Amino acid sequence: MNYLREMSEQGYNPETIGPFHESMIPWLLSFKNILKKDRVVDIGAGQGHCLIPLHRNGWTNLVAVDIDSYNFEMFKHKYGINSFRCDIASEPLKLEDASVGAVICFHLIEHLPKPDNLLFEAYRILKKEGKLFLVTPDWRKQYKIFWRDPTHVRPYDKESIARLLRIHSFNPTVHSWGAAYGLGRLQAYRWSPRLGMIGQDLLAIGTKS
């Protein structure tokens, strides 16, 4: 696989985690009552832009899942994050039923022609009241640039992502995600995290009932 290598060479890598992820990812999980002892699984962990900030803020039971093992050695030896390879489009996760407090899935679902296995497996491994955090581009706001990533195959808007989660038995809430109107440069979300939920991406939170 060359996807993560290409991203890293273009400057999107574990050394360039920005203040938005460093601030907003820990806030989001805390806001949704994900305890620091809970197991948190990042499917499509990529360069670690979600897991590394969580590690730095005291979460201790972190698992990285990806089809590409490019960063696995770094995750383990630098951060103590366990990793395993899985093609979530078709393969089961090597995790027990109802054993996970939160599943993170940032900017993956738009790459999957069929998201059914991802959502089935996320639901299976989550505990009751566990949370699935999905982030994906908001088609309504990004339709002009969505296809610039040649690996994108399926766009979503607020209604479609909510319906998809309901179909797979989750209770969804959908928000905007990211900073807008220059607030990202000002890092205003550090003082008011709600200002990090007005951007051009979608944040869909699915609760397992």
Phi, psi and omega in degrees: 000139182242358188297309182290326176297315179297317178301315182297317180294335178271004173102001178256095187211176184298342180275353184241032176292122186275173182295333179298308179295319182300325183269312193280327182295309176299320179300315183300313181293321177296318180300327180262018171063034172273114186287155182290345175269348181293146173287129179239124183246125178255108179269124189079046189296336173057239183269003176087021184290347172260314187288321183296314174300324177295316177302316182293340181253016168103000174286133191243351185239073188250141180228128176258132176235132178201157174283341184246121184272016187307319184257004188300316181297319178295316178305314185290309190279332181267327187236354181070025181267122177286146184221150168210154184273139177202134169271094188292348176294335186216346187254151175283153174280144181274057181222150184286156174301142172051045184242004191232138178276327181210142171244128176254137180212085185261124175054050173237317191299330179289350178266355186257122175301323178229117183270004189300316182294320176304310184288323176298313182291321177299315180297319182298316187277343181286144170288165172301134184071006173293162188240137169256124178251111179250132170237133181208155177301142174276110183304323182297331182259341188236018185299334180284337185240356186305318187276004175295333172274111185292351179265358174288136180229343188213111179273159179223153166239182186300318182291316185292321181290324177294316179297319180299317179293320178296319178303327181261025168078007175276153169264107189262151161231143184232133181230168164281161183215136181112165179264149182220173174060034180081357183289337176294316178296324179282345183056039182294337180295341177297327181261333178222089186304336178301336178286354172267010181234043178226017188272200188263000174260167174256138169246110177253124179249115179255125179260133176278120183276000000 
